[in-house]
Amino acid sequence: MKLSNRITHLNGDGDDGWGVFYRARKMKAAGAPIIEFTQGEHDIRTHPDILDAMHRAAKSGQTGYSMVPGNQNLRETVAARVMQRTGVPTGPENVLITPGGQAALFAAHHAVCDEGDTALYLDPYYATYPGTLRAVGAVPCAIQTRPEDAFQPHAQDIARVAPGAKSLLINSPNNPTGTVYSGATLGGIAEVCKTHDLWLISDEVYDTQVWDGSHVSPRSLPGMAERTLVIGSMSKSHAMTGSRCGWIVAPQEVIENLINLATNTTYGVPGFVQEAADFAIHQGTALEEEIAAPFRRRRALATEILAAQNTVGLIPADGAMYLMLDVRATGMTGEAFANALLDTHHIAVMPGESFGTAAAGHIRVAMTIDDDAFSNALKTLCDFAETHAV
Ligand SMILES: Cc1ncc(COP(=O)(O)O)c(C=O)c1O
């Protein structure tokens, strides 16, 4: 029996870019003391108070089917949070609760792209993006950004491929680069979207992790609220990756259609998870800052360590839990560097090539291990690079 082309071609023609990661996991399973700089997962677990709220909700009966669009209280809470952070009038009718940001990315593209439509996105990119675009039948078209611009996109590069395209997907603060898009960058992107009638999908799952500058949601820019779908998630802001709770904020008509999609796909998010999310958001920015603090600290440690050597370059890491390091001075590709570092020092990093072609010759370090281990491994990485400098 033949499977659909859509599903058998989800990953495109190349490998999935996770070769080093899988090899590191295999070595770890075989007993090697691997230090993992690879995954975007906090080294703390979900706060016990949030788990208590989840437990209370489950015990009180929230274990049946929930409302497909999301519980009214959580939709209101998310809307209020968005309004408070961006100033854009937002009500519960603008919010769909989803099982995580990933499901939201899929649903958002499903809402705006027809089969065969061109969906634009920026390289380097979060690893699932091209597969997500293919999954809805769109044709992914990557636009390069450049290390010399700290991976800030140029509006004119987007404008060049925009004619005839349907949507543009952006992500700031960015995974994998740590770049936070400036107001000027986002203003330029907004103009291109309006000129070429593009839907903008803005993935803002790292919006609470900004170390330098500030997060601007492009939905708040003039004329953008009616063409922007914002992706949010509890995963990164509240260390709730396993709870699978996120959302889409969009014009009411988009949400109404997305509810039909949810009725026929996810059928909602568990009520006890939604209650926990509602509780977590109500704890305010103090909890969000507590969860972001280790990454802020490690980013400062990394800045100091990298300033003391000349081989490894640091792309300004203004947000998110990652560092993008330039290892081109070793003459190695990111992949060769990552493999050699794993074999020599048992340190696992992600090659920049896992995230497209724009970050070739770079590696991504996730700041997700404790401070001492983080500093020591980063120093070892720098020493390793120095011994290979050409
Ligand atoms: C940029 C970006 N978007 C979306 C997601 C999906 O997150 P979740 O589905 O856990 O909300 C991730 C996860 O790492 C991510 O890095």
The ligand as an ORCA input file, in Angstrom:
! r2SCAN-3c Opt
* xyz 0 1
  C      11.201     28.435     17.763
  C      10.334     27.392     18.343
  N       9.031     27.389     18.037
  C       8.191     26.464     18.532
  C       8.657     25.472     19.373
  C       7.668     24.457     19.842
  O       7.519     24.493     21.202
  P       6.284     23.805     21.942
  O       5.567     22.952     20.933
  O       6.878     23.001     23.042
  O       5.440     24.923     22.415
  C      10.013     25.433     19.722
  C      10.548     24.365     20.597
  O      11.725     24.198     20.804
  C      10.874     26.422     19.199
  O      12.179     26.453     19.498
*
